[in-house]
Amino acid sequence: MEDTQAIASSSAIADRDGDTSLATNISHADGLSEDAWFNDDCDNDLELHNEWKLRREKFYTDGYREGIIEGQKDSAQEGFNLGFKDSVMVGYKWGIVRGVTSALAHIPDELKKKLVEEEEVRQEFLNLHDQVDAITTDDALKIYYDKIKREKSEDQNNSIDSDPSLTHPSDCVGLETYIGKLELLLKKIPLD
């Protein structure tokens, strides 16, 4: 007990004189010094601070990544909606051209003569079928994509000085050309 009082009084003296070196090295009755308690708290605080930093960085990174993914999804959906809106009628009409010309090309000749009386018009239908049949689905998509790029470059050329490498020939055939040809041929057939 005397040792504890002596240590406490020396601590009080050290604190009054401003010398903390003696006060920080005080031994307690349980055998631990004040430094041990202080260091435990520091280590724990440091550990908590480091863990908080790691979690904050992880959540920040995860949140950033999720935000980018959601933004890409929204952007892709918006692009799909616009592309679908622009292309659905062209694709629908292209399907009609393929279907009508293919049906006419594959029916018996006697029925062809009954449906299309004029030999010249029948031959135009068959020529159109041959042209359309030579275009694969991938080719049709490429033709449509090239048309979109061409229109975009023409829009840019109208707004800025034209670049000769971006110009395209005006006689480039698009899917709409075949659709127009079918519409003209159908008008030549008398409906009875």
C-alpha positions as CSV (number, residue, x, y, z in Angstrom):
1,M,0.0,0.0,0.0
2,E,2.9,2.3,0.8
3,D,4.3,1.7,-2.7
4,T,1.0,2.7,-4.3
5,Q,0.9,5.9,-2.2
6,A,4.5,6.7,-3.1
7,I,3.9,6.2,-6.7
8,A,0.7,8.4,-6.6
9,S,2.5,11.2,-4.7
10,S,5.4,11.1,-7.2
11,S,2.9,11.2,-10.0
12,A,1.3,14.3,-8.5
13,I,4.7,15.9,-8.0
14,A,5.7,15.1,-11.6
15,D,2.4,16.6,-12.9
16,R,2.8,19.8,-10.9
17,D,6.4,20.3,-12.1
18,G,5.4,19.5,-15.7
19,D,7.7,16.5,-16.0
20,T,5.5,13.8,-17.5
21,S,8.2,11.2,-18.1
22,L,7.8,9.9,-14.5
23,A,4.1,10.1,-14.7
24,T,3.8,8.0,-17.9
25,N,5.9,5.2,-16.5
26,I,3.8,4.7,-13.3
27,S,3.3,1.1,-12.4
28,H,-0.1,-0.1,-11.2
29,A,-0.8,-2.7,-8.6
30,D,-1.8,-5.2,-11.4
31,G,1.7,-5.0,-12.9
32,L,0.8,-3.0,-16.1
33,S,2.1,0.4,-16.7
34,E,0.0,3.3,-18.0
35,D,1.9,3.1,-21.3
36,A,0.4,-0.4,-21.9
37,W,-3.1,0.9,-21.5
38,F,-2.4,3.9,-23.6
39,N,-0.8,1.8,-26.4
40,D,-3.7,-0.6,-26.4
41,D,-6.1,2.2,-27.0
42,C,-3.9,3.7,-29.7
43,D,-3.5,0.3,-31.4
44,N,-7.2,-0.2,-31.2
45,D,-7.9,3.3,-32.6
46,L,-5.4,2.8,-35.4
47,E,-6.9,-0.6,-36.2
48,L,-10.4,0.9,-36.3
49,H,-9.2,3.8,-38.4
50,N,-7.5,1.5,-40.9
51,E,-10.5,-0.8,-41.1
52,W,-12.7,2.2,-41.6
53,K,-10.5,3.5,-44.4
54,L,-10.5,0.1,-46.1
55,R,-14.3,-0.2,-45.9
56,R,-14.8,3.3,-47.1
57,E,-12.5,2.7,-50.1
58,K,-14.3,-0.6,-50.9
59,F,-17.7,0.9,-50.7
60,Y,-16.6,3.9,-52.7
61,T,-15.1,1.7,-55.4
62,D,-18.1,-0.7,-55.4
63,G,-20.5,2.2,-55.6
64,Y,-18.5,3.9,-58.4
65,R,-18.4,0.6,-60.3
66,E,-22.2,0.0,-59.8
67,G,-22.9,3.5,-60.9
68,I,-21.0,3.1,-64.1
69,I,-22.7,-0.2,-64.8
70,E,-26.1,1.2,-64.3
71,G,-25.2,4.2,-66.4
72,Q,-24.1,1.9,-69.2
73,K,-27.3,-0.1,-68.9
74,D,-29.4,3.1,-69.2
75,S,-27.4,4.4,-72.1
76,A,-27.5,1.0,-73.9
77,Q,-31.2,0.8,-73.4
78,E,-31.8,4.3,-74.7
79,G,-29.6,3.5,-77.7
80,F,-31.5,0.3,-78.4
81,N,-34.9,2.1,-78.1
82,L,-33.7,4.8,-80.6
83,G,-32.2,2.2,-83.0
84,F,-35.3,0.0,-82.8
85,K,-37.6,2.9,-83.5
86,D,-35.5,3.9,-86.5
87,S,-35.1,0.4,-88.0
88,V,-38.3,-1.5,-87.3
89,M,-40.2,-0.3,-90.3
90,V,-37.3,-0.8,-92.7
91,G,-36.8,-4.3,-91.4
92,Y,-40.5,-5.0,-91.6
93,K,-40.7,-3.8,-95.2
94,W,-37.5,-5.7,-96.1
95,G,-39.2,-8.8,-94.8
96,I,-42.2,-8.1,-97.1
97,V,-40.0,-7.7,-100.1
98,R,-38.2,-11.0,-99.4
99,G,-41.4,-12.8,-98.8
100,V,-43.4,-11.5,-101.8
101,T,-40.6,-12.0,-104.3
102,S,-39.7,-15.4,-102.9
103,A,-43.3,-16.5,-103.0
104,L,-43.7,-15.4,-106.6
105,A,-40.4,-17.0,-107.6
106,H,-41.4,-20.4,-106.2
107,I,-45.0,-20.8,-107.3
108,P,-45.7,-22.8,-110.5
109,D,-45.4,-21.0,-113.8
110,E,-49.1,-21.3,-114.7
111,L,-50.0,-19.5,-111.4
112,K,-47.3,-16.9,-112.1
113,K,-49.0,-16.1,-115.4
114,K,-52.4,-15.8,-113.8
115,L,-51.1,-13.5,-111.1
116,V,-48.9,-11.4,-113.3
117,E,-50.1,-11.4,-116.9
118,E,-47.4,-9.3,-118.5
119,E,-44.2,-11.2,-119.2
120,E,-42.1,-8.1,-118.7
121,V,-43.4,-7.4,-115.2
122,R,-43.1,-11.1,-114.3
123,Q,-39.4,-11.0,-115.3
124,E,-38.9,-7.8,-113.3
125,F,-40.3,-9.6,-110.2
126,L,-37.9,-12.5,-110.8
127,N,-35.0,-10.2,-111.3
128,L,-35.9,-8.4,-108.1
129,H,-36.1,-11.8,-106.3
130,D,-32.7,-12.7,-107.6
131,Q,-31.2,-9.4,-106.3
132,V,-33.0,-9.7,-102.9
133,D,-32.2,-13.4,-102.5
134,A,-28.5,-12.6,-103.1
135,I,-28.5,-10.4,-100.0
136,T,-28.0,-12.4,-96.7
137,T,-29.3,-11.2,-93.4
138,D,-25.8,-10.0,-92.4
139,D,-25.5,-8.2,-95.7
140,A,-28.8,-6.5,-95.2
141,L,-27.8,-5.3,-91.7
142,K,-24.5,-4.0,-93.1
143,I,-26.3,-2.2,-95.9
144,Y,-28.6,-0.6,-93.3
145,Y,-25.7,0.3,-91.0
146,D,-23.7,1.8,-93.9
147,K,-26.8,3.9,-94.8
148,I,-27.0,5.2,-91.2
149,K,-23.2,6.0,-91.2
150,R,-23.6,7.8,-94.6
151,E,-26.5,9.9,-93.3
152,K,-24.5,10.8,-90.2
153,S,-21.5,11.8,-92.2
154,E,-23.7,13.9,-94.5
155,D,-25.2,15.6,-91.5
156,Q,-21.7,16.3,-90.2
157,N,-20.6,17.5,-93.6
158,N,-23.5,19.9,-93.7
159,S,-22.5,21.4,-90.4
160,I,-18.7,21.5,-90.9
161,D,-16.3,21.6,-93.8
162,S,-16.6,18.4,-95.8
163,D,-13.9,15.8,-95.7
164,P,-13.5,14.1,-99.2
165,S,-12.7,10.7,-97.6
166,L,-16.2,10.7,-96.0
167,T,-18.2,11.2,-99.1
168,H,-20.1,8.4,-100.6
169,P,-21.5,7.9,-104.1
170,S,-25.1,9.0,-104.5
171,D,-26.1,5.8,-106.4
172,C,-25.4,3.6,-103.4
173,V,-28.2,1.1,-103.1
174,G,-30.0,0.8,-99.7
175,L,-32.8,-1.5,-98.6
176,E,-35.3,1.2,-99.3
177,T,-34.4,0.9,-103.1
178,Y,-35.7,-2.7,-103.1
179,I,-38.8,-1.7,-101.2
180,G,-39.5,1.0,-103.7
181,K,-39.0,-1.4,-106.6
182,L,-41.5,-3.9,-105.2
183,E,-44.0,-1.1,-104.6
184,L,-43.7,0.0,-108.3
185,L,-44.1,-3.6,-109.5
186,L,-47.1,-4.2,-107.4
187,K,-48.7,-1.1,-108.9
188,K,-48.2,-2.6,-112.4
189,I,-50.4,-5.6,-111.5
190,P,-54.1,-5.0,-112.2
191,L,-56.3,-6.0,-109.2
192,D,-59.4,-7.8,-110.5
